[in-house]
């Protein structure tokens, strides 16, 4: 197909499917300046782009329209194909967007400047996918305003490359990706999440994970991993003093609990892994008995560990944590601004990491 045979539809569409099957070749004769089009301006029920493992693609093809709403869009690419085409997935709104990717080369999916395609003046902002060595394998954008992506899924569990997924950019895409579910493979991944409640599985590599805002659920997998908590990564907690006889309101005793609605919950951290807390935290004693006092919002940069049992709530990041010297989990309390007095006490739950009554996973101070 070429620019003279592009397909345009002004209304809605039940489905828009592009499947390059086994032993097939797609040659989109368009270029970045004058691409071929599959244009639908209304709501598209299902948008599918699939390239099979022994297919060949080339050229530049725009799928969708600046005004389109993609209800469920899926992109499936195989590294074994000859992936020379640049697919431009255009739309103002993506209710659901899924990438299924494999291979040994590094994959990057980056929020920011998505495409310098000259069909619009200026730079288009959105997501840009580098895959199989093709720096413009897929660009997701609208015009100079980034599209709204309500739910993003990245499925790269079979990938062995050192992948990078950065799903927000401070200036032009701070909140456009509302939440994400990310599964990385066995390479050393670098993952930065969204403003929402993300689900992140780091896989088998040695990963660096920043969940971002929202109540994130993170499984670091195996490898030597780093999880970074910045000032807005996790939410606050409410301390509920136990009613046991002799309980103190200023120290941690049997029966004490914490309640919360939006904490990050991390599974899989172990010896050799790193938890990074904001700025210049000062080290408070590990909190395992009544001899350890609570940290307060007015204290400069304190953090403390509480050993106990985490019970999940009905929504991501919600639940309770009960102090126990024999529990299998840690609640890490920290000053969210890290370097001045008067901040808030935030927390993160480390599931299944407590192996002794007195030693937590000592955090690195970032």
HUHUDA-V411161 format. One line per field, one symbol per residue. phi: phi as a letter, one per 30 degrees, with the letter a starting at -180 (. if undefined). psi: psi as a letter, one per 30 degrees, with the letter a starting at -180 (. if undefined). burial: + if it has 16 or more other ideal C-beta (glycine too) atoms within 10 Angstrom, else -. A space follows every 50 residues. Layout:
phi->???
psi->???
burial->???
//
This chain:
phi->.bddcdcbbdcdbdabbbbcdeicbccdddcedbddbccbccccdbcbbb bddcdbbaibbcbjaecdccdbcbcbbbdddcccdcccccldbbdbbbcc bbjcddcbbbdkdcaceddbdiccclcbccbhicdbebccacbdcddccd bcbccbdcdcddcbbbcabedcbdbdcdabbbbcccddcbbbdcdcddcb cdicdcccbcdidjdccbcdicjccbccccdcdbcdbcdcddcdeidcdc bcbejdbbcabacdbccjdbejdbcccdhcdcddddcbaddcdddbddcd idbacbdlbcbdcdbeiclbbcdadcdcbbcccaddcibbdjdcccabcc dicdcbdbbcddddcc
psi->laffglkkkfalkekjkjjjakglkkjjflleeillkjkkfbkjekkkjk jlfglkllakkkjalffkjjejkkkjkkffljifljkjjklfkjekkkkj lalflkkkjkkbjekgkgfkkakkkbkkkkkhfjfhekkjldbfkklkje kkkjjhffkgljlkjjglkeefhegejelljkjlbfljljkkaafajljk jfafajljkjealljkjkjfaaljlkkkjafgelallkkjklglkgkkff ljlkfklkllfhlkjkkfkakflkjklkbikkjllkjflffklkllfgkj gllkkkkbkkjkaflkflalkkkkfglglkjjklkfffgllgaljllkkj kgfjflffjljklkj.
burial->+-+--+------+--+-+-+-----+-+++-+--+++++++-++--++++ ++--+++-++++++++++++-++++++++-+-+-++++++++-+-+++++ +++-+++++++++++-+-+----+++++++++-+-++++++++--++++- +++++++-+++++++++++--++--+++++++++++++++++++++++++ +++++++++++++++++++++-+-+++++++-+++++---++-------- -++--+++-+-++++++++---+++++++-+--+-+++++-++++---+- ++++++++++-----+++++++++--+-++++++++++----+-++++++ +-++-----++-+-++
//
